[in-house]
Each structure stands twice: as structure tokens, then as C-alpha cells.
């Protein structure tokens, strides 16, 4: 009994030392994740630029379209084969990371990296309407899994490093370290943890340094001069947010429906080839719709094309993004959603200017605000959306109207009962597997906060129906670290460390989350 007790306290002592030990490893994780994300970013950017140049050449020399069409079909078939070999490398990559961290799903880092680079590079080469942020997050997580395999000591440490790697991937993809940290808390873990924040911050800052070394200090979206809106114009953020929330909510539903619809129309092996063929008319007639949409965002915020052209670009980008994502090829949706939002804001701004409601100089402000609002409405991660826009545009003066527009869009999205897209995609992945991932025998730990309004808040530990096999082994209340007892009353804001049998993370986390999270 004494020996077992000694092992138990040694286990807790190791956990208390984990935070700072893992922070050091997070620095290496950030360097590895940042470097491979930078390589992927270069691959996608050069691939998209090559596609745009090729389509410009084909407009003058259409005879060369024949081998290009053949190449698109062969590339599509090859991508389908790669995705079949490693299904977890398909799509965005963010649900796969959440599944690995929250549900214990396996992350095969070697095959994920290989398929992401080869298949993702081919998709960029043909100009599919996909972003690099989701793949970058999974690539960063895969790099973290490799580091954990060399230096990690436990499943808890591995999960922290994977989260840090995911944050580092987003930081390197957009030169946005703060967004990487908030994304880890808001979207991946969906709660605040000092250990997670420390890990994500260390990894993100190093990854951002690596990214800036290669790409410089210029913000990712270098907008033209954006005037600061007068206070009286902030009222316009409400109707703009409502409109963009509607567009973002519709895009969310269309993206979720695109996969099943594509599966009903074409066999899996032909879907990538079909969307690569679809990219040809887009590249020939509307090259701005190719790739993630960085050039399209720059074009839309200047509002030089007229409202008719912007509406056409909006419709084509919307549909092309759904077709690209629905085909199941590796690629993200952050940047295409931002492009759709920017177009929506520019259309709204031009319409208001033509009605004489405000001067044309403020159209770029509406484009920036709508860009954030569309992402908040589609992804349901408003804080990440706001910070990402601030970091990508390199300006803080517009944070208030950006936030107002984002939360107005989020309200409309909630009224439409739009489901968070990554959560919906993760649920689909879980349903496909139909069984919990296999894990070695032993014990593991998870951290979870007690929220105001939850079933656990205000109750004694021994009054709560915890999942079988679990034990509350530590309680953090402010700066005080406590060993809880059965008669200990839990308060809102307490942070619990739960010991549970390995291999039961999915079941235990769902039950503990239900007890500790706020009930509406």
C-alpha cells in the first residue's frame, strides 16, 4: 500500500513539473512546426502562382489546354489514391487534430506529412479553391507528434505538444502568433488551461519567428490605407454583420453538404479529378478565384471592379470552394471564407455608396469587418477570427467595428442554428470509426475547468456522479494547488485534474465535460 501511495504521489509530482518541462520542449516543437509549415506555405503559394501563370498562357495558346486537361485527370486520380492511403490527411486537418487531442484518435505523422505535401502541392498546382491554414495546423501538429515521440514522457505531454504544434502551424501560416494561441484554447481544447496556454505561446512565438525570417515582417494581408471610421458609422456594422452572418452561415451549410453530395454523384476516385477539371474554366475566365483567395481579397477591398463583377466573383468563389472542399482533397477553408466575407463587405459598401449613405473611402473598412464576420459565422470561433484579422492586416485601430460586426454575424449564425463546422466534421469522423481508438493500459490525466452554471459548481465532490474509474487528484483554485477530498465543494473557476483509465478518454471527457461545463 505504501509503495502504491508513493507511486501515486510521484505521478502527481511529475504532473506538477510538467508545465515548465513541456514549455522547453514546446520551443523545439515551435521550431520544427514552423519550419515545415513554412515549406508547405511556399509550396502552396508557388503552386498557385504557377497555376495563374499557366492559365494566362493558355488564354493565348489554347492548344496547350489538351495536355493540361490530361494532367488534371491524372493528378486527380493520384490525389485520390494518396487520400485513400491516408484518409486522415484529407480535408481541412483541424478536425483530425481536435480528434487526436480530445478523443485520443491516432495521428500518423509520417503519412500525414507525406500526403499533405504531395497531394496538397498538386491541388495548389491546379489552383483549387482551398486554404493552407487547416493543413498547416495539422502539419504543425504532426511535427509536434514527431518531437513528442523523441522527447515525450506521457500521453498528457503528447497532447500538450500537439496542441502547441497546431498553434504554431497557424502562427506560421499567417504570421499570427496570438491567433495561434487563442485558436488552441478556443477551438482545439475549448477551455482555458495555463499549461496549454504556456505551451501554445512558446510554440507559436518560435514558429512566428521562423515564418518572419522567411517571409519578412509585412502582414499577410497588406491592405491599402484603411481610414478610421467615425463613431457614427459604427451603426453600419449591425446590418453588415447580419448580411455577412447570413452568407457565412450559408457557406457553413454548403461546405458540410458538399461532401455527401459529391459522394452521391461521383465515386471517391473521380472526385479530385472532377474538381481539378472544374478549376480550368475558373482559371481561364476568373483567375482571381484560384487558390485560397489572397489576391481576391486584395482586389475586393479596393472595390475597383464594380458591384456586378464582385457579385460574380462572390458566387463563383462560393461554389468553387464548396466543390473543392467537398471533393475530399487535402485543403483548408479559412482563407476562402475570408475571401467570401471580403467580397460581401465590398458589395455592401459599394451599394451603400451608390445610395449616397457614406463616402467611398470607407469601403475597405467594410471589407475588413465583413472578412472577420464571415469567419466567425462559419467557424463559430469569434475571438480567433477577430485576432486573426487584426494580425493579418497589421492594424489595431479597427478592432471595435471588427468585433461588433463579428458578433452581429455570430448572432445571425446562431439564430440559423448553424453548427460549428469543425465540430460537425469531427463528429462525422467519429461516426465513421464507430469505435474508440485503442490505447495501452494504464492511467492518464486530463484538465478541465468548472464553469459557472455547471452541474458541478457549488456541489461537493462526493455528491457528483463522476464516470467510473476516474479520480479527482488535484484542484487549482486561483494560485492555490489543493489535494481535493470528498467533502471539498467545487467553485466556479476551479481547475480540476482528473485521473482516468487510458483508452477511455472519449467517454470520460464527454461525461466530465457535461458535468463541468455551463448549462444554458
N, C-alpha and C positions, 0 to 999 in steps of 0.2 A: 504493500500500500504506500509506504514511504517512498519507494523508488518511483512508483507511478506518479505520485504527487510532485516529486522533483522534476520528472519529465514534463509534467503539465506546466509548472511554473517556468521552466526553461523555455517551453514553447511560447508562453506569453511574453517572456523577456525578449526572446528573439523577435517577436512581432513588434514590440515597442521600439526596438532598434532598427526595425525595417525601414522606417520613413527616411532616415538620413543615409543609410546604406544604399537604398534604392535611388535616392536623388543623385548620388555619384554615378551609378550605372545609367541613370537617365541622361546624363551628359553624353555618354558614349552612344546611347540609343538615338539621341537627337542628331549626333554627327552622322551616324550610319543612315538613319531615316532621311535626313536632309540631303545627303549625297545621292542616294538612289532616287529620291523624289525629283531632285534637280535633273538627273539624267532622263527620267521619264518626261519631265516638263519640256526639256529640249527636244526630245524625240517627237512629242505631240506637236509642239509649235512648228518645228521644221517640216513635219509631215503635212500639216495643214497649209503652210506657206507653199509647199511643193504642189499640193492639190490645186490651190488657187492659180498658181502659175501655169500648171498644165491645162486647166480649163480655159484660161485666157489664150493659150496657144491653140487649143482645139477649135476655138471660135474662128480662128484664121485658117486653120488647116484641119478641116473636119475628117479627112481621110484617116487621121491617126486615132479617131474615136474607135475604130474597129478593134485594134489590139487592146485599147483601154477597156472596152466592154468585156472582152475575153479575160483580161487581167482581173477585172472586178468580180467576175463569176468565180474564177479560180481562187482569188483571195478570200471571197466569202465562204467557199467550201472549206478552205484551210482553217479559217477562223472558227467555223462551226465544229470542225474536228478538234481543235485545241480546247474549245469550251466544253466539249463532251469529255475530254480527258480530265479537265479540272473545272467542274461546274461552279465551284465557289469563286472563280475568277471572273464570272460573268456579271453583267450589270454594273451597278454603282460601286459596290465594295463596302459601303458603310454598314448595311445590314449584316454582312458577314463578320465585320469587326465587332458590332454590338452582340452578335450571337456568340462569338468567341469569349467576350468579356463577361457577359451577363448570364449566358446559358451553358458555357463550357463547350461550345461547338469547336471542332478541330480547325486549326488554321495551318494548312500545309504551305509553309512559307516558300519553299523552293519552287514548287509547281505554280503557286500563285504569282510569284515574281516572273517566272518564265512566260506564262500565258499573258500576264498583264503587259509586259514589254513587247512581245511579238505580236499578239493579237491586237493590243491597243495601238501599236505603231501602224499596223495595216489599216485599222479603222481611221486613224488620223490621216494616213496617206491618201485615202479616198474621200476625205472631208466629211465624214459622218457628223451629225449634229449632236455631239457628246462633249462633256466637260472632262477636265483632268482631276478635279478635286476629290471625287469619290475614290477613283483608283489611287490617287496619291495618298489618301488616308489609309487604304488597305495596304499599299506598298510600304508606307511608314510602319504600320502595324506588323507587317511581315518582317521588316528589318529588325523591329523590336523583338519579335519571336526568335530570330536568329541570335540576337545578343543574349536573350534570356536563356537560350539553350546552352550558351557558353558560360554565363555568369550567374544565372538564376538559381535560387535555392528552393523555391516553393511555387505552388500554383498562384498564391496571392501575389507574390512578387512578379510572376509572369504576367498576370492580369494588369498590374500597375504599369509595367513596362510596355505592354501592348497599347494601353490607353495613351501613354506618353508618346509612343511611336505614331499613333493615329493623329494626335495633336500636332506632332512635328511634321507629319505629312501635309496637313492643311496649312501650317505655317509656311512651309517651303513652297507649296503650290501657289500661294497668293502673296507671299511676303507679309503674312498677317499672324504674328505670334500670339497676340491677345485673343484673336478669334480661335486659334488652335486650343488655347487653354479653356476658354468658355465652351467650345464645342465638346471637349472631353467631359465637362461637368454637365452641360445641358442636354446633350444628345446621346453620348455614349453611356455614361453612368446614370444620368438623370437625377443626380443628387450631389450635394456638396460634400467633399471629403478633403481634409487638409493634406492627407498623404497623396491623393490623386492630384490635387492642385499643385503640390510641390513637384511631383514627377512630371506632370504635363508642362509646367512652367519651365523647368530645367531643359526638357527635351525641345520645347518649342523655340526657346531663345537660341539654343545652339543651331537648330535647323534653320532658323531665320538668318542667322549669321552666315551659314553656308550658302543659303539662297542669295543673299545680298552680295556675297563675294562674287558669284557668277553673273547675276543679273543687275547689279547696281542698286542704288538707293531710291530710284524712281518708283512711285507707287504703281501697282499693277494696272490700274485704270487711270491713266494720266489725262484727266478731263481738261478741256479748255477752261478758261477763267469762269468760275461759277460765282455770280453775285450773291451776296447775302440777302435773303428775302426780308422785307419789312414785316413787322409783327402782324399787321392787319392781314397779310396774305396767308398766315398760318391756317386760317379757316379753310382754305382750299385743300388742306391735307386730308380733311374728312371725306369729301366726295372723291378725291383722288384715291385715297385708301380704300374706299368702298368699291370703286371700279377695279382697282388692281387686286383687291381681295377676291373679287368675283373671277377675274382672269386667272389668278393663281390657284384658286380652288378648282376651277375647271381643268387647269393644266394638271393638277394633282390627280384628279379622277381619270383624266385621259391617259396619263402615264401608267396608272395602275391597271387600266383596262386594256392598254396596248399589248401587253404580254399575252394574256389569254386570247385576245382577238387574233393576234398573229399566229398563235398555236392552232387556232381553229381553221386558219386559212392555208397555212403552209407547213410542211414538215420541218423539223428543227434544223436539218442540214441545209435547207434552202433559204432560211430567213436572213442570215447575214448577206448572202449573195443578192437577195431581192433588195435589201435596203442600200447596198452599195450601187446597184443599178439605179435606184431612185436618186442617189446623190448626183448622178450625171446631169439630168436636166436642171437640178438646183445649182450645180456648179457652172453650167453654161449660161443660164439666164439670170440667176440671183446669187452670185458668188459670196455675197455677204452672209448668206445663211449657212455657209460651210463652217465646220468646226464648232468650238464652244460658243463663239459669238463675241470675242473681244473687239474685232473690227466693227461688228454690227453695233455694239454698244457705243463705240466712239462716233459712228455715223449717226445713230439715233439721237444722241444728246445734243448734236449741233442743229438738228431739225432743218437740214438744208434740202432734204429730198421731197418735201411736200407731204401732206397728210395721206394722199392716195397711195403713194409708194410705201410709206410707213405701214399702212394697213395691209398691203400685200406682203411686205416683209414679215409682219407680225403673224399673219395667217400661215405663211409657208414655214416660218421658223417653228411655230407651234406644232404643226403637223409633222414636219420633218424630224423634230426632236422626239415626238411620240413614236414615230416609225423606227427611228434609230434605237431608242431605248427598248422598245417592245420586241425588237429582234433578238434580244438576249446577248448582244455582243458586249465586250468589256468597255465601259464608258460611264461617266457621271452625268449629273443633271444640274448641278449648281450653276454653272456658267450659262447654259441655255435658259434656265429660269430667270437669271439676272437680265439676259438679253430680252426676253419676252416682257419683263417688267419695265425695262428702259424704253422699249418701243411703246408700251401702253402709256407711260408717262409723257412721252413726246407727243403722241397723238392727242392726249387730253390737253396738254399745254397749247398745242397749235390751235385746237378747236376753241379754247378759251380766248386766245389772242385774236382769232378771226372774229369772235363775238365782241371784241373790244373790252374784255374783262380785266386784263392786265397787260403790261408791256412784254414784248417778245424776248427780252433779255433774261426772263426768269424761266424759260422753257428748260434749260439744263437742270435747274433745281428740281423741277417736276420729274425729270427723267431719273435723277439720282434717288429721289424719295420713292418713286414707284419701283425702282430696281430692288430696293430693300423690302418693300411691301410684298412684292410678288414672291420673294424667297420665304418671307415669314409666313405667308398664307399657304404656300405649297408644302413647306417642310415642317412648319409649326415649331420653329426654333427662333423666336424673335430676337433674343439677346445676341445670339451668334450672328444673325442677319444684320443687325444694326452695327455691331462692331466690325464685321467683315466689310461693310460698305465704307465705314469710316477709315479703316486701314487701307483698303484698296484704292480709295480716292485721295487719301492723304490730307483730309481736312476734317476739323472738328466743329467748325462754326455752324454746320448744318445738322448737328446731331438732334436737336429738338424737333424740327419739322420731319426729319427722317424717322425718328421714333414715333411721332404722332401718326404719321402715315402707316408705319408698320403695324402699330397696334389697332388702328382702324381696319386694316386689311385682315388682321388676325381675328378680329371680332366677326367680320363677314364670313371668314372661313369657318369659324366655329358655328355660326348660325346655319351654314350649309352642311354642318356635320361632316366636315372633311377630316379624314383620318390622317395622322402624321404618316408621311409616305414611307419613311424608313422603317417605322414600326410595322406598317402593313406588309412591307416586303419581307421583314424578318419573320412575321407570323406565317407567311407563305412558305418560307424555307423550313420552318419548324414542322409544318404540316407535311411537307414532302418527306422529311426524315422519319416521322412517325414514331421515333424512339429517342430516348435520351442518349447523349453521347457516352461512350464507355470511358471510365476513368479508373485509375488504380485505386486499390483500397487504402483507407487512411482517413485523416481528418483534414479539414480545410477551414479557412476563415473568410468572412465577408463583413464589410462595414455598411451600416445603414443608419440614417438619421430618423429620429422620432419627430414627426411633423405635428403642428398644431391642428387639432381636429381629427387626429387619427384614433383608431381603436385603442392603441397602446398608451397614448398620452393620458396622464392622470391616474393610471392604474398600477397596482403592484405587479412585479414580475411574475409572482406565482399565481396571479389571477388570470393571466393571459394564456391562451391556448397555443403555445409555440409548436411548430412542426416536430414530429417525433425524431429523436436523435440529435436535436440541437441543444445548445447551451449558450447562455449569455455570459461571456467570460470577461468582458471589460465594458466600462461605461465612461465616456468622456463628457464631462459637464463643465463647459467653459474651459478653463485651463487645468481643471482637476481631473485626474485619471483615477477612477474608482473600480474596485472589485465588487460587482453587484451581488446582492443577496436576494432571497426570495421575497422578503418584505420591502425591498427597495422600490419606491414609487418613481415611475418614469415621468419625466417632464418634457414638454415641447422643447426641442433644441438639443436634447441628449443625443449622443452619438454612440451606437452600440457596436460591439464586435461580437459576432455570432460564430460559434464553432459548430460545424456540421459535417456529416459523413461525405467524403469525396464521392463524386459520381451522382450526387443528388442536388446539385446546385440549382438546376432549373426549377425543381419542385420546391425546394426550400426557399429560394429567393422570391418566387411568386407568393408563397404563403407569408413570409416575413414582410415583404413589401405591402401586402394587403393589410397587415396589422399596423404598420408604422407610417404609412402614407395617409395624407389628408383625405377625408371622405367628403365629397361635395353633396 
